[in-house]
Structures are given as C-alpha cells and as structure tokens.
Amino acid sequence: MMSLKKFLLSIFIIIIINIISSISCDRSTNLQENTLEDFVDEASGTGYDSQAYPSYWSMIDDSKDLIEQSTDDVLTLKSSDQVAVTTVSVHDFGAKGDGETDDTEAFVKAWKVACSSKNAAVLVVPQKIYWLKPIRFSGPCLSQLMVQIVGTLEASDDRSDFRQDGKHWLIFDSVRKLLLDGGGTINGNGKEWWQNSCKINKSKALAFYKCKDLIVKNLKIQDAQQIHLSFQKCMNVLASNLSITAPEKSPNTDGIHVTNTQDILITTSIISTGDDCISIVSGSEKVQAMNITCGPGHGISIGSLGSGKSEAYVSEVALYGAKLIGTTNGVRIKTWQGGSGSANNITFENIEMLDVTNPILIDQYYCDSKKPCKEQKSAVQVQNVLYKNIKGTSASDVAIKFDCSKNFPCQGIVLQDIKLEHGGGKTAKALCNNINFTSIGVVSPLCYQAKL
C-alpha cells in the first residue's frame, strides 16, 4: 500500500501538470500554436506505453481548488489539510529583474530556501529579465519542487564568469521530483562563445545531472553558449512543449543532448539550431521522441559513439513522428572506428523529410578530425534498426547511405515503406556497404549491392 508521503507527492505532481497545462501554457503565448499548425501528428498508435512513465500519468485529478492565481499573475498553490505548499519568489531575496543587475545571489538564496522546505515548494521567477552568472542548483531537496519560470533568465556574456565551471551555466544537480515550467525564456547569450568556439568545453545553457522524476516543459531556450538542454545520468524524464532556437551557423549548439540517461520522453517540441536537434550518446536507453520539428540543424543523431577507443552502449531508442526541414542529416547513427559496444533496438518511424541532405545515414567511419582517421578493426556494433514510413525529399543524390564496418557489419536493418526523392528532379540513390538488411513494402531508393 502506498505510503501517505508518496500519495501526497503524487497528488502534487498531477496537480501541477494538469493545471499548468491549462493556465500557464495559455499565458505563455502557446509555444506550438502557430508553428506546428501544419504538422500532422502521426505518432499516435505507434506503441508508446504511458505505463513506462507512471510518475506522470497516474493517480487523481480532483484537487483543482488548491490552485489560485496571485496578484502577480503567477501560479501558486493554496495550503490545505491535504497538501502544504511553500511559495518562494526570487524577489524575496533581492532580485531586481532589470536585465542589468547581477541577480545570481538572489537565485542561490531562493533555491536554498525552497530546496530545504519540508513542504512541497514552488520557486517563482516573475515576468522580468534576470541577469545571471553560472549557478549550480544542488540537491537532494527535502520535498518535491516546482520552478516556475515566467520571466527571462539571461546569461552573463563575460566569459571570465565561467572560469570556475566552464561547462555549465544553469545546472540542477541530484534533484528528485523536480518540475520546470512557466512559459518563460532561458537565454544563453551565446554570441561571445560562438566567436571563440572550442569543442573541448561544451558549455550547457540548461543542464540536469543525476536528476530523477524530472519534468521540463513549456519553456523557450535560445542562443545557448553551446548545448541548449542536456540530461546526464538522469532517470524518468519528460521534456515537452519546448522551443529551442539558435542561428544556423552557431557552432555546437545541440538542441537536446541525452547521455547516460534512462526512461526519457521528448515530445511536441520545435528545435532549430546550428548542430544536432537531438543527440543521444552512450549509456542511454529507453529514449523516446515524438512529434519533433527539426531544422535548421544537423538532424537527429545517435552518437557519436566509441571515440578514443571507448566502449559505448545505446539501446531502445524510438523516434515516432518528426518533420525535418533543410537539415544536414535526417536520422543518423554515427560511430568511430576503434570503439566497441553496441547501438541496438532502434526505431525511426513516421518521418517527413523536406530538402534534407542525408535523410537516412549510418556512418561507422565517423571522423570529426582535421586529420584523416586511421582504419581500425574494432567498431561499435549497429543492429536491429527499423526505418518505417519515411518520406520526402533529399537535397543530395544519395538519400540513403549505410557505410558500415567491414569487421562489424550492420545487422538486422529493416526498411519499410520508404519513399525519398531527389528534390532537384534527379533519381535519388542508395549506397550500402557491409549491411544485412530486409526491405518491406515499397522502398525507394533501394540498396541493390550491399557489400558484406
């Protein structure tokens, strides 16, 4: 039988999800209302199992009287005999919100109070502009916590402010049962970083490390120093209704980066950046993405995997329903020579490609280096990959390219109902090396000479 504590926690999380969806989304200009109006949701009925995420879709929805609207137009919770809620505003600790004053210390103090609350807590960021240096929001917290971002968080553009931790701007560390919501904006102010790009230190605008039972929804994340949103060593995550944008030529500005994370659902989001819209790397499993609009950018990637002769594992990844527009790649798996491990049980289904340069790509000879990479015998094994109902146009002659390892050929590749045409009126091609594949239905273009 569920304990009283768990029961109250479940009530609180369901209240937040249902009421925020009906109030905060309307107040925050509805991120998807216009830009997704022509996008057809093809992901329903694709096998997504809500029971995999019981923290989000369970329990009850009969306590709406606990919600009220404050005079500052900020969602708050009323205390009752059932649920006691502590509301904390960054303004209680001296935040100015004028876009010029350093509000870092006010946020740090507000977090400490909210995180140490024995009651469920709401940390409120009102509708103003807050200038911030790097902050680590550390857990564990005593109870579950909501951070309601209505205003704009703007990063310092002074790179010297990042000397202590050059890889993060805002990071939530070891927090359980956390919800970020509110319709506000997280602005990485990344122009200074783009002009001095360095791949060694990938600064992350918004990062979550070792967080569990996490929801990030209804936010705009823009112009990150490099990676916009990252999940590392997290479990049970929902990322939903996000708008992630940066200029097409901004370097290394991945949209959502997933590493060593299990049970994550990314849904109904628009991502337009200078790098991968979604990148999934080693240690990640049970990753689902649904209703994603991507472009410009480098597409949706699994990898790179196996760099520096490392061992890498990715499994149970599924993309259901996506639209890729003008991207460098469509759906890509990329691995380095010399690595080991596997990428398996992967599904790409119900995807529309519009003017994508490499719509379908497996590259086991990935080499992101100025010098040519030496050919090596070992490789990350790629197996059990389904490509189903993928249609659209290729911006290059080669719409499908499987460049697999001689020693570890791609196994169990299935192509079903594929129709990719050359956008320039030419006949699109498929290049396939060292691959074991099966075709079902109409597949065009089709691999005829797969070398093994």
The 8 nearest C-alpha neighbors of each residue, nearest first, counted from 0:
[[1, 2, 3, 6, 5, 4, 7, 58],
 [2, 0, 5, 6, 3, 4, 7, 9],
 [1, 3, 5, 4, 6, 0, 7, 8],
 [4, 2, 6, 5, 7, 1, 8, 0],
 [3, 5, 7, 6, 2, 8, 1, 9],
 [6, 4, 8, 2, 7, 3, 9, 1],
 [5, 7, 3, 9, 4, 8, 2, 10],
 [8, 6, 10, 4, 9, 5, 3, 11],
 [9, 7, 5, 11, 6, 10, 4, 12],
 [8, 10, 6, 12, 7, 11, 5, 13],
 [11, 9, 7, 13, 8, 12, 14, 6],
 [10, 12, 14, 8, 9, 13, 7, 15],
 [11, 13, 15, 9, 14, 10, 16, 8],
 [12, 14, 16, 10, 15, 11, 17, 9],
 [15, 13, 11, 12, 17, 16, 18, 10],
 [14, 16, 12, 13, 18, 19, 17, 11],
 [17, 15, 13, 19, 14, 18, 20, 12],
 [18, 16, 20, 14, 19, 15, 13, 21],
 [17, 19, 21, 20, 15, 16, 14, 22],
 [20, 18, 23, 22, 21, 16, 15, 17],
 [19, 21, 18, 17, 24, 22, 16, 23],
 [20, 22, 18, 19, 24, 23, 25, 17],
 [23, 21, 19, 25, 24, 20, 18, 26],
 [22, 24, 19, 26, 25, 181, 27, 20],
 [23, 25, 27, 29, 26, 20, 22, 21],
 [24, 26, 23, 22, 27, 29, 28, 21],
 [27, 25, 23, 24, 28, 22, 29, 182],
 [26, 28, 182, 24, 29, 25, 23, 183],
 [29, 27, 26, 30, 25, 24, 182, 32],
 [30, 28, 24, 27, 32, 31, 25, 26],
 [29, 31, 28, 32, 242, 240, 217, 241],
 [30, 32, 35, 34, 29, 33, 240, 268],
 [33, 31, 29, 30, 34, 35, 36, 28],
 [34, 32, 36, 35, 31, 30, 29, 37],
 [33, 35, 31, 36, 32, 37, 30, 269],
 [36, 34, 38, 31, 37, 33, 32, 292],
 [35, 37, 33, 38, 34, 32, 31, 39],
 [38, 36, 35, 39, 34, 33, 40, 32],
 [37, 39, 35, 36, 40, 322, 34, 292],
 [40, 38, 41, 37, 36, 35, 320, 290],
 [41, 39, 42, 38, 290, 320, 43, 321],
 [42, 40, 320, 43, 39, 349, 319, 290],
 [41, 43, 320, 319, 40, 45, 44, 289],
 [44, 42, 45, 41, 40, 46, 47, 319],
 [43, 45, 46, 42, 47, 41, 48, 319],
 [46, 44, 43, 42, 47, 319, 41, 348],
 [45, 47, 44, 48, 43, 42, 319, 49],
 [46, 48, 45, 49, 44, 43, 287, 42],
 [47, 49, 50, 51, 46, 52, 45, 44],
 [48, 50, 51, 52, 47, 56, 53, 55],
 [51, 49, 52, 48, 53, 56, 57, 47],
 [50, 52, 49, 48, 53, 262, 47, 235],
 [51, 53, 50, 54, 49, 55, 56, 235],
 [54, 52, 50, 55, 56, 57, 51, 49],
 [55, 53, 52, 56, 57, 212, 9, 12],
 [54, 56, 53, 52, 57, 13, 12, 16],
 [57, 55, 53, 54, 52, 49, 58, 50],
 [56, 58, 53, 55, 54, 59, 13, 9],
 [57, 59, 9, 10, 56, 60, 13, 6],
 [60, 58, 61, 57, 10, 13, 62, 9],
 [61, 59, 62, 14, 13, 58, 63, 17],
 [60, 62, 63, 59, 64, 14, 10, 65],
 [63, 61, 64, 65, 60, 14, 10, 66],
 [64, 62, 65, 66, 61, 14, 60, 18],
 [63, 65, 66, 62, 67, 77, 61, 76],
 [64, 66, 77, 63, 76, 62, 67, 78],
 [67, 65, 76, 64, 63, 77, 75, 68],
 [66, 68, 75, 76, 69, 74, 65, 77],
 [67, 69, 74, 72, 73, 75, 70, 66],
 [70, 68, 71, 72, 73, 67, 74, 75],
 [69, 71, 72, 68, 73, 74, 67, 75],
 [70, 72, 69, 73, 125, 68, 74, 126],
 [73, 71, 69, 70, 68, 74, 125, 126],
 [74, 72, 71, 69, 68, 75, 125, 70],
 [73, 75, 68, 69, 67, 72, 76, 66],
 [76, 74, 67, 68, 73, 66, 69, 77],
 [75, 77, 66, 65, 67, 84, 78, 74],
 [78, 76, 65, 66, 79, 75, 67, 84],
 [77, 79, 83, 84, 82, 76, 65, 80],
 [80, 78, 81, 82, 83, 77, 65, 84],
 [79, 81, 82, 78, 83, 77, 65, 84],
 [82, 80, 79, 83, 7, 78, 10, 62],
 [83, 81, 79, 78, 80, 84, 7, 11],
 [84, 82, 78, 118, 79, 119, 81, 85],
 [85, 83, 119, 120, 118, 78, 76, 82],
 [84, 86, 120, 118, 119, 121, 87, 83],
 [87, 85, 121, 120, 122, 84, 88, 75],
 [86, 88, 122, 123, 121, 113, 85, 109],
 [89, 87, 123, 90, 91, 122, 124, 86],
 [88, 90, 91, 109, 92, 94, 106, 105],
 [91, 89, 94, 93, 88, 92, 95, 105],
 [92, 90, 89, 88, 93, 87, 94, 109],
 [93, 91, 105, 90, 89, 94, 109, 108],
 [92, 94, 90, 105, 91, 95, 89, 102],
 [93, 95, 90, 102, 105, 89, 96, 92],
 [96, 94, 97, 93, 100, 102, 90, 129],
 [95, 97, 129, 128, 127, 98, 94, 102],
 [96, 98, 99, 95, 128, 100, 129, 127],
 [97, 99, 128, 129, 130, 96, 100, 153],
 [100, 98, 97, 130, 101, 129, 96, 128],
 [101, 99, 102, 98, 97, 130, 95, 96],
 [100, 102, 130, 103, 131, 99, 132, 129],
 [103, 101, 94, 105, 104, 131, 130, 100],
 [102, 104, 131, 106, 105, 101, 132, 107],
 [103, 105, 107, 106, 102, 108, 101, 94],
 [104, 106, 92, 108, 94, 102, 107, 103],
 [107, 105, 109, 103, 104, 108, 89, 110],
 [106, 108, 104, 110, 105, 109, 103, 111],
 [109, 107, 111, 105, 110, 106, 104, 112],
 [110, 108, 106, 112, 111, 107, 89, 105],
 [109, 111, 113, 107, 108, 112, 114, 106],
 [110, 112, 114, 108, 109, 113, 115, 107],
 [111, 113, 115, 109, 110, 114, 116, 108],
 [114, 112, 110, 116, 115, 111, 120, 109],
 [113, 115, 140, 111, 112, 116, 110, 141],
 [114, 116, 112, 141, 113, 140, 111, 117],
 [117, 115, 118, 113, 114, 141, 112, 120],
 [118, 116, 141, 142, 115, 119, 120, 114],
 [119, 117, 116, 84, 83, 120, 142, 85],
 [118, 120, 84, 143, 142, 144, 85, 83],
 [121, 119, 85, 144, 84, 113, 86, 118],
 [120, 122, 145, 86, 146, 144, 87, 123],
 [123, 121, 146, 87, 88, 147, 145, 86],
 [124, 122, 88, 147, 87, 125, 146, 121],
 [123, 125, 148, 149, 147, 150, 89, 88],
 [126, 124, 150, 149, 127, 123, 148, 73],
 [150, 125, 127, 149, 124, 151, 128, 183],
 [126, 128, 150, 96, 125, 151, 129, 97],
 [129, 127, 151, 98, 96, 97, 150, 152],
 [128, 130, 96, 152, 98, 153, 151, 102],
 [131, 129, 153, 98, 101, 102, 154, 99],
 [132, 130, 103, 154, 155, 102, 101, 153],
 [131, 133, 155, 103, 154, 160, 134, 168],
 [134, 132, 168, 169, 161, 131, 167, 135],
 [135, 133, 169, 168, 136, 132, 170, 103],
 [134, 136, 170, 137, 171, 169, 172, 133],
 [137, 135, 171, 170, 172, 134, 138, 110],
 [138, 136, 172, 135, 171, 173, 139, 174],
 [139, 137, 174, 140, 173, 172, 136, 114],
 [138, 140, 174, 173, 137, 175, 141, 114],
 [139, 141, 114, 138, 142, 115, 174, 143],
 [142, 140, 115, 117, 116, 114, 139, 143],
 [143, 141, 119, 140, 117, 118, 144, 116],
 [144, 142, 176, 119, 177, 120, 175, 140],
 [143, 145, 120, 177, 119, 121, 142, 178],
 [144, 146, 178, 121, 177, 179, 122, 147],
 [147, 145, 122, 179, 121, 123, 178, 148],
 [146, 148, 181, 123, 180, 179, 124, 122],
 [149, 147, 181, 124, 183, 150, 180, 146],
 [148, 150, 183, 181, 126, 125, 182, 124],
 [126, 149, 151, 127, 183, 125, 148, 128],
 [152, 150, 184, 128, 183, 185, 129, 127],
 [151, 153, 185, 129, 186, 128, 184, 130],
 [152, 154, 186, 130, 129, 131, 187, 151],
 [155, 153, 187, 131, 188, 130, 132, 156],
 [154, 156, 132, 157, 131, 130, 153, 188],
 [155, 157, 158, 154, 188, 191, 189, 190],
 [156, 158, 159, 155, 160, 161, 191, 132],
 [157, 159, 160, 161, 156, 162, 155, 191],
 [158, 160, 161, 157, 162, 163, 156, 165],
 [159, 161, 158, 157, 162, 132, 133, 155],
 [162, 160, 165, 159, 164, 158, 163, 133],
 [161, 163, 159, 165, 164, 160, 158, 166],
 [162, 164, 161, 165, 160, 159, 133, 166],
 [165, 163, 161, 166, 162, 167, 133, 168],
 [164, 166, 161, 162, 167, 202, 163, 200],
 [165, 167, 202, 164, 201, 200, 203, 168],
 [168, 166, 203, 202, 165, 169, 164, 204],
 [167, 169, 133, 204, 203, 134, 170, 205],
 [170, 168, 205, 134, 133, 204, 167, 135],
 [169, 171, 206, 135, 207, 205, 136, 172],
 [172, 170, 136, 207, 137, 135, 208, 206],
 [171, 173, 137, 208, 174, 138, 136, 209],
 [174, 172, 209, 210, 138, 139, 208, 137],
 [175, 173, 138, 210, 139, 172, 140, 177],
 [174, 176, 211, 210, 177, 212, 173, 139],
 [177, 175, 212, 143, 213, 211, 144, 174],
 [176, 178, 213, 144, 175, 145, 143, 214],
 [177, 179, 145, 214, 213, 215, 146, 180],
 [180, 178, 215, 146, 145, 147, 214, 216],
 [181, 179, 147, 216, 217, 148, 215, 182],
 [180, 182, 148, 147, 149, 183, 23, 217],
 [183, 181, 27, 218, 217, 149, 180, 24],
 [184, 182, 149, 150, 148, 218, 181, 151],
 [185, 183, 151, 219, 220, 218, 186, 152],
 [184, 186, 220, 152, 151, 219, 153, 221],
 [187, 185, 153, 221, 188, 152, 222, 220],
 [186, 188, 223, 154, 222, 189, 204, 224],
 [189, 187, 186, 222, 154, 190, 223, 156],
 [188, 190, 224, 223, 187, 192, 222, 191],
 [189, 191, 193, 192, 188, 194, 224, 222],
 [190, 192, 194, 189, 193, 156, 195, 188],
 [193, 191, 195, 189, 194, 190, 224, 196],
 [194, 192, 196, 190, 195, 191, 249, 250],
 [193, 195, 191, 192, 196, 190, 249, 189],
 [196, 194, 192, 193, 197, 191, 190, 250],
 [195, 197, 193, 192, 194, 198, 250, 251],
 [198, 196, 199, 200, 195, 201, 192, 193],
 [197, 199, 200, 201, 196, 251, 250, 225],
 [200, 198, 197, 201, 196, 166, 202, 165],
 [201, 199, 198, 166, 202, 197, 165, 196],
 [200, 202, 166, 225, 198, 199, 203, 226],
 [201, 203, 166, 167, 225, 224, 200, 165],
 [202, 204, 226, 167, 205, 227, 225, 166],
 [203, 205, 227, 168, 223, 187, 169, 224],
 [206, 204, 228, 169, 203, 170, 227, 229],
 [207, 205, 170, 229, 228, 203, 230, 169],
 [206, 208, 171, 230, 170, 172, 231, 210],
 [207, 209, 172, 231, 210, 232, 173, 171],
 [208, 210, 233, 173, 232, 172, 231, 211],
 [211, 209, 233, 173, 174, 208, 175, 207],
 [210, 212, 175, 234, 213, 233, 235, 176],
 [213, 211, 176, 235, 175, 236, 234, 177],
 [212, 214, 236, 177, 211, 176, 178, 237],
 [213, 215, 178, 237, 236, 238, 179, 216],
 [216, 214, 238, 179, 178, 180, 237, 239],
 [215, 217, 239, 180, 240, 238, 218, 241],
 [216, 218, 182, 240, 241, 180, 181, 24],
 [219, 217, 182, 241, 183, 216, 184, 180],
 [218, 220, 184, 242, 241, 243, 185, 183],
 [221, 219, 185, 243, 184, 186, 242, 218],
 [220, 222, 244, 186, 243, 223, 245, 187],
 [223, 221, 245, 187, 189, 188, 186, 244],
 [224, 222, 187, 227, 225, 189, 204, 221],
 [223, 225, 189, 192, 187, 202, 204, 222],
 [224, 226, 252, 223, 251, 202, 201, 203],
 [227, 225, 203, 253, 252, 228, 223, 254],
 [228, 226, 204, 223, 254, 203, 205, 253],
 [229, 227, 255, 205, 206, 226, 254, 256],
 [230, 228, 256, 206, 255, 257, 207, 231],
 [231, 229, 207, 257, 233, 206, 258, 208],
 [230, 232, 208, 258, 233, 259, 260, 207],
 [231, 233, 259, 260, 209, 208, 258, 230],
 [234, 232, 209, 260, 210, 231, 211, 230],
 [235, 233, 211, 261, 260, 262, 236, 212],
 [234, 236, 262, 212, 263, 211, 213, 261],
 [235, 237, 263, 213, 212, 214, 234, 264],
 [236, 238, 214, 264, 263, 265, 239, 215],
 [239, 237, 265, 215, 216, 214, 264, 266],
 [238, 240, 216, 266, 241, 265, 267, 237],
 [241, 239, 268, 217, 267, 216, 266, 242],
 [240, 242, 268, 218, 217, 239, 219, 216],
 [241, 243, 219, 269, 268, 270, 220, 244],
 [244, 242, 270, 220, 221, 219, 271, 254],
 [245, 243, 271, 221, 272, 270, 222, 242],
 [244, 246, 272, 222, 221, 271, 247, 273],
 [247, 245, 249, 248, 272, 273, 244, 222],
 [246, 248, 273, 272, 249, 295, 296, 245],
 [249, 247, 273, 246, 250, 272, 245, 274],
 [248, 250, 273, 246, 247, 193, 252, 245],
 [251, 249, 252, 273, 193, 248, 274, 196],
 [252, 250, 225, 274, 253, 273, 226, 249],
 [251, 253, 225, 226, 274, 273, 250, 272],
 [254, 252, 226, 274, 275, 251, 276, 255],
 [253, 255, 276, 227, 277, 228, 270, 243],
 [256, 254, 277, 228, 229, 253, 276, 227],
 [255, 257, 229, 278, 277, 279, 228, 230],
 [258, 256, 279, 230, 229, 278, 280, 231],
 [257, 259, 231, 280, 260, 283, 281, 282],
 [260, 258, 282, 283, 232, 231, 281, 261],
 [259, 261, 283, 232, 233, 258, 234, 231],
 [260, 262, 284, 234, 283, 285, 263, 233],
 [263, 261, 235, 285, 286, 234, 236, 284],
 [262, 264, 236, 286, 235, 237, 261, 287],
 [263, 265, 287, 237, 288, 286, 238, 236],
 [266, 264, 288, 238, 239, 237, 287, 289],
 [265, 267, 289, 239, 288, 290, 268, 264],
 [268, 266, 290, 240, 291, 239, 289, 269],
 [267, 269, 241, 240, 291, 266, 242, 239],
 [270, 268, 292, 242, 291, 293, 243, 241],
 [269, 271, 243, 293, 276, 244, 242, 254],
 [270, 272, 244, 294, 295, 293, 296, 243],
 [273, 271, 245, 296, 244, 247, 274, 246],
 [272, 274, 247, 249, 296, 248, 252, 250],
 [275, 273, 253, 296, 297, 252, 251, 272],
 [276, 274, 297, 253, 298, 277, 296, 299],
 [275, 277, 254, 298, 299, 270, 253, 293],
 [278, 276, 255, 299, 275, 254, 256, 300],
 [277, 279, 300, 256, 301, 275, 299, 257],
 [280, 278, 301, 257, 302, 256, 258, 300],
 [281, 279, 302, 258, 301, 257, 283, 304],
 [280, 282, 311, 312, 313, 283, 258, 259],
 [281, 283, 259, 312, 313, 258, 260, 280],
 [284, 282, 259, 260, 313, 258, 281, 261],
 [285, 283, 314, 261, 315, 286, 313, 316],
 [284, 286, 315, 262, 261, 316, 287, 263],
 [285, 287, 316, 263, 284, 262, 264, 317],
 [288, 286, 264, 317, 316, 318, 265, 263],
 [287, 289, 265, 318, 266, 264, 319, 317],
 [288, 290, 266, 319, 320, 291, 318, 265],
 [291, 289, 267, 320, 321, 266, 40, 292],
 [292, 290, 321, 268, 267, 289, 269, 293],
 [291, 293, 269, 322, 321, 323, 270, 268],
 [294, 292, 323, 270, 271, 276, 269, 322],
 [295, 293, 271, 324, 296, 326, 323, 325],
 [294, 296, 271, 326, 325, 272, 247, 293],
 [295, 297, 274, 273, 294, 272, 326, 298],
 [296, 298, 275, 327, 274, 328, 326, 276],
 [297, 299, 328, 329, 275, 276, 326, 296],
 [300, 298, 277, 330, 276, 275, 278, 329],
 [301, 299, 331, 278, 332, 302, 330, 277],
 [300, 302, 279, 332, 278, 280, 331, 333],
 [303, 301, 304, 280, 333, 279, 300, 332],
 [302, 304, 333, 334, 301, 280, 335, 305],
 [305, 303, 334, 302, 311, 306, 335, 280],
 [304, 306, 338, 309, 335, 311, 310, 308],
 [307, 305, 335, 308, 309, 304, 338, 303],
 [306, 308, 309, 305, 338, 337, 335, 336],
 [309, 307, 338, 337, 306, 305, 310, 339],
 [310, 308, 305, 338, 307, 306, 311, 339],
 [309, 311, 339, 340, 305, 338, 308, 312],
 [310, 312, 340, 281, 305, 304, 339, 309],
 [311, 313, 341, 281, 340, 282, 342, 314],
 [314, 312, 342, 283, 281, 284, 282, 341],
 [313, 315, 284, 343, 344, 316, 342, 312],
 [316, 314, 285, 344, 284, 345, 286, 317],
 [315, 317, 286, 345, 285, 314, 287, 346],
 [318, 316, 346, 287, 345, 347, 319, 286],
 [317, 319, 288, 347, 287, 289, 346, 348],
 [320, 318, 289, 348, 42, 349, 288, 317],
 [319, 321, 349, 42, 290, 41, 289, 350],
 [322, 320, 291, 350, 290, 292, 351, 323],
 [321, 323, 351, 292, 350, 352, 293, 291],
 [324, 322, 293, 352, 294, 292, 353, 351],
 [323, 325, 353, 294, 326, 354, 293, 352],
 [326, 324, 354, 355, 295, 294, 353, 323],
 [325, 327, 355, 296, 295, 297, 294, 328],
 [328, 326, 297, 356, 355, 357, 298, 296],
 [329, 327, 357, 298, 297, 326, 358, 356],
 [328, 330, 358, 298, 359, 357, 299, 331],
 [331, 329, 299, 359, 300, 358, 298, 328],
 [330, 332, 300, 360, 361, 329, 359, 301],
 [333, 331, 361, 301, 300, 302, 362, 360],
 [332, 334, 362, 303, 302, 363, 365, 361],
 [335, 333, 304, 363, 303, 365, 305, 302],
 [336, 334, 365, 305, 306, 364, 363, 338],
 [335, 337, 378, 338, 375, 364, 377, 363],
 [336, 338, 377, 308, 378, 375, 335, 376],
 [337, 339, 305, 308, 378, 309, 379, 336],
 [338, 340, 379, 310, 378, 305, 311, 377],
 [341, 339, 379, 311, 310, 312, 380, 338],
 [340, 342, 380, 312, 379, 381, 343, 311],
 [341, 343, 313, 381, 314, 312, 380, 382],
 [342, 344, 382, 314, 383, 345, 381, 341],
 [345, 343, 315, 383, 314, 384, 316, 346],
 [344, 346, 384, 316, 343, 315, 317, 385],
 [345, 347, 317, 385, 384, 318, 348, 386],
 [348, 346, 318, 386, 317, 385, 387, 319],
 [347, 349, 387, 319, 350, 388, 386, 318],
 [350, 348, 320, 388, 389, 319, 41, 387],
 [351, 349, 389, 321, 320, 348, 322, 390],
 [350, 352, 322, 390, 391, 389, 323, 321],
 [353, 351, 391, 323, 392, 355, 322, 390],
 [352, 354, 324, 392, 391, 355, 325, 323],
 [355, 353, 394, 325, 393, 392, 324, 422],
 [354, 356, 393, 325, 326, 394, 358, 353],
 [355, 357, 394, 327, 395, 393, 328, 358],
 [358, 356, 328, 398, 355, 359, 329, 327],
 [357, 359, 329, 398, 355, 328, 356, 330],
 [360, 358, 399, 330, 357, 329, 331, 400],
 [359, 361, 331, 400, 401, 399, 362, 357],
 [360, 362, 332, 401, 331, 402, 333, 400],
 [361, 363, 333, 402, 364, 365, 332, 360],
 [364, 362, 334, 403, 365, 333, 404, 335],
 [363, 365, 362, 335, 336, 366, 334, 402],
 [364, 366, 335, 334, 363, 362, 333, 367],
 [367, 365, 368, 372, 364, 335, 371, 336],
 [368, 366, 365, 369, 372, 370, 371, 335],
 [367, 369, 370, 366, 371, 372, 365, 335],
 [368, 370, 371, 367, 366, 372, 365, 373],
 [369, 371, 368, 372, 366, 367, 373, 365],
 [372, 370, 373, 369, 368, 366, 367, 374],
 [373, 371, 366, 370, 374, 368, 336, 364],
 [374, 372, 375, 371, 336, 370, 337, 366],
 [373, 375, 372, 336, 376, 337, 364, 371],
 [376, 374, 337, 336, 377, 373, 378, 372],
 [375, 377, 406, 337, 378, 374, 336, 405],
 [376, 378, 337, 375, 338, 336, 339, 406],
 [379, 377, 338, 339, 336, 337, 380, 407],
 [378, 380, 339, 340, 341, 338, 381, 305],
 [379, 381, 341, 407, 378, 340, 342, 382],
 [382, 380, 342, 409, 341, 343, 379, 410],
 [381, 383, 410, 343, 411, 409, 384, 380],
 [384, 382, 411, 344, 343, 412, 410, 345],
 [383, 385, 345, 412, 382, 346, 344, 413],
 [386, 384, 346, 413, 412, 347, 387, 414],
 [387, 385, 347, 414, 348, 413, 415, 346],
 [386, 388, 348, 415, 389, 416, 414, 385],
 [389, 387, 416, 349, 417, 348, 415, 390],
 [390, 388, 350, 417, 349, 387, 351, 418],
 [389, 391, 418, 351, 419, 417, 352, 388],
 [392, 390, 352, 419, 351, 353, 420, 418],
 [391, 393, 420, 422, 353, 354, 419, 421],
 [392, 394, 421, 355, 354, 395, 356, 422],
 [393, 395, 356, 354, 355, 422, 421, 392],
 [396, 394, 356, 393, 397, 398, 421, 357],
 [395, 397, 427, 428, 398, 421, 394, 393],
 [398, 396, 428, 395, 399, 429, 427, 400],
 [397, 399, 358, 393, 357, 428, 427, 429],
 [400, 398, 429, 359, 397, 360, 430, 358],
 [401, 399, 430, 360, 429, 431, 402, 359],
 [400, 402, 431, 361, 360, 403, 432, 430],
 [403, 401, 362, 432, 361, 431, 363, 400],
 [402, 404, 363, 433, 408, 432, 401, 409],
 [405, 403, 408, 407, 406, 363, 433, 378],
 [404, 406, 408, 407, 433, 403, 451, 376],
 [405, 407, 404, 408, 376, 377, 378, 433],
 [408, 406, 404, 405, 380, 378, 409, 377],
 [409, 407, 433, 404, 434, 403, 405, 406],
 [408, 410, 434, 381, 382, 403, 435, 433],
 [411, 409, 382, 435, 412, 408, 434, 383],
 [410, 412, 383, 382, 436, 435, 413, 384],
 [413, 411, 436, 384, 383, 410, 385, 437],
 [414, 412, 385, 437, 436, 438, 386, 384],
 [415, 413, 438, 386, 439, 387, 437, 385],
 [416, 414, 439, 387, 417, 440, 438, 386],
 [417, 415, 388, 441, 440, 442, 387, 439],
 [416, 418, 442, 389, 388, 415, 443, 390],
 [419, 417, 390, 443, 442, 389, 420, 416],
 [420, 418, 391, 390, 392, 443, 417, 398],
 [421, 419, 392, 427, 393, 422, 391, 418],
 [420, 422, 393, 427, 425, 423, 392, 424],
 [421, 423, 392, 393, 424, 394, 420, 354],
 [424, 422, 421, 425, 394, 393, 395, 420],
 [423, 425, 422, 421, 426, 420, 427, 392],
 [426, 424, 421, 423, 427, 422, 396, 420],
 [425, 427, 421, 428, 424, 420, 396, 444],
 [426, 428, 421, 396, 420, 397, 398, 444],
 [429, 427, 397, 444, 398, 396, 426, 430],
 [428, 430, 399, 446, 444, 397, 400, 445],
 [431, 429, 400, 401, 399, 446, 428, 432],
 [430, 432, 401, 449, 400, 446, 402, 429],
 [431, 433, 450, 449, 402, 434, 403, 401],
 [434, 432, 451, 450, 408, 403, 405, 449],
 [433, 435, 409, 408, 432, 449, 436, 410],
 [434, 436, 410, 409, 411, 412, 433, 437],
 [437, 435, 412, 413, 411, 434, 438, 410],
 [436, 438, 413, 414, 412, 439, 435, 411],
 [437, 439, 414, 415, 413, 442, 440, 436],
 [440, 438, 415, 414, 441, 416, 437, 442],
 [441, 439, 416, 415, 442, 438, 417, 414],
 [440, 442, 416, 417, 443, 439, 415, 418],
 [443, 441, 417, 416, 445, 444, 418, 440],
 [444, 442, 418, 445, 417, 419, 441, 420],
 [443, 445, 428, 429, 442, 427, 419, 446],
 [444, 446, 443, 442, 429, 447, 428, 438],
 [445, 447, 429, 448, 431, 449, 430, 444],
 [448, 446, 449, 445, 431, 429, 430, 444],
 [449, 447, 446, 450, 431, 432, 430, 445],
 [448, 450, 431, 432, 434, 433, 447, 446],
 [449, 451, 433, 432, 448, 434, 431, 435],
 [450, 433, 434, 449, 432, 408, 405, 435]]
